Amino acid sequence: DTDESSDTYDTIEWLLKNIPGHNGRVGQWGISYPGWQTVMGMIDAHPAMKASSPQASPSDMWIGDDFHHNGAFRLMYTFGWLSWNAQTRSGPSGDRTMRFDYGTPDGYKFFLELGPVSNVDKKYFHNRVPTWNEYMEHGDYDEYWKVQNVLQHLNNIKHPILNVAGWFDAEDFYGPMSIYYTIEKKNPENKSILVVGPWLHGGWARMDGDALGNIRFDSKTGEYFRKKVEFPFFNYYLKDKGKMNLPEALVFETGSNQWKSYEKWPPDEAKEKNLYLHSNGKLSFTPPSEASDKTHDSYISDPNKPVPFSAEIRTSQGHLWMVEDQRFAARRPDVLVYQSDILTEDVTIAGPIIASLFVSTTGTDADWIVKLIDVYPGNAPDNKPNPCNVRMGDFQMLVGADVFRGKYRNSFEKPEPFVPDKVTKIEYDLRDKYHCFCKGHRIMVQIQSTWFPVIGRNPQRFMDIYHAEENDFQKATHKIYRSAKYSSHLKLKVLE
């Protein structure tokens, strides 16, 4: 078969035969889609391939990368990316496609007035973006998506791999982590290294990496990676120069702002602890004791007044919302907020975050968004310089979050409706984090059912959402249970 893997093999073969002055060794690296091409070059690799570094590569566009997360459609990104990059062309051209003109800087307004996603082609694309129409016909996790999953092909990876990811990558974080985990599982003898820093998508290649939005990291992490990690890796395996002193996992601990080395990821020192929701908006590692199975908190979710993903006014998702102050969301009635007491010692998490919720809804479908947040002390000093006069006292830093489309709770291939008002378990992965909630801070969890327009609206009615009409969208009351029997919580890996 001819594919990206065989194309890479053939390209290497041609280069070796036609380009003089080489030593017969080949390395490959790339970020985002070129990162995916790097992964494809690792599969049935050319014998001359001696080192690969896939960086922020997607692995599955339905499960957790660019276009969907756990079945929920990433509307804002998909619309913007496809409208710019996937228009039909009559032939090769030196002219770049013009970006879509939204007619307003306000993406929330634009996408809300758009209505259901079924309106996109009728109003704007007019069959000029065929990939969009394909997505509309493949709402579930079917063969269209499965065949694109690169993880199934990661066998017999024999040469060294440098996997790179950013903790705050808004596009492809699931990809590089799942690629690393899969290589470790299928190729246990491989010299596979994982590096994760406090970066946005590809930020390690083009930024100092000492800050992201209002969050400071106290050192130039991007420069450190380029000089102390990436260059030595390729120099060693391609030219036999220097020493290979990199650990299995080199990860940046946000919160305390320091690089740490481990012999595996997640580290063995991280032990699972459950962080439970309690009454009166409390959050604790102690399980709830309420005997009544009906103990819950509730909110009304209205698809016509969705919770914004950011307080910024913009038409693209950008990057800074991944660490944005969440006070704008905490003050809404359709967002549940739970907060720990002031921490008397550091609490450091390292590894996957699993949301385990017991829920019910008056509808037959719903999205569930869980956010893990670091709440700064009220007297936290402001950044210097501080041109926008951002106050860091009681700042609610988003640490990790993700969405789950409820109808896929039992199967991504075969969605099922909710039984209205029936207590139902939802459990899903918010993905890995390495963060220190410092002494004097608080831990917060927010739960909501809209995250707009990053995530397209759910009608809260069991149906094919991609062909929904305006009158299909309905309000619904959602309940989160927190009793001894139905103890909603987050499963964290806590370093001891």
ABEGO torsion letter per residue (X at the ends): XBBAAAAAAAAAAAAAAABBGBAGBBBBBBBEAAAAAAAAAABGBBAABABBBBBGBBABAAAABAABBGGBBBAAAAAAAAAAAABBBAEBBABBBBBBBAGBABAAAAAAAAEBAAAAAAAAAGGABAAAAAAAABABBBAAAAAABAAAABBGBABBBBBBBBAABAABAAAAAAAAAAAAAABAABBBBBBBBBBBBGAAAABAGABBEABBAGBBAAAAAAAAAAAAAAAAAAAGBEBBABBABBBBBBGAGBBBBBABOBBAABBBBBBBBBBGGBBBABBBABABAABBBBBBBBAABBBBABABBBABAEAAAAABBAAAAAABAABBBBBBBBBABBBBBBEBBBBBBBBBBABABBBBBBBBBBBBBAABBBBOBBAAGBBABGBBBBABBBBBBAAAAABAABBBBBBBGBBBBBBBBAEBBBBBBBBGBBBBBBBBABBOAABBBBAGBBBBAAABBAAABBBBBBBBBABAABBBBBBBBBBX
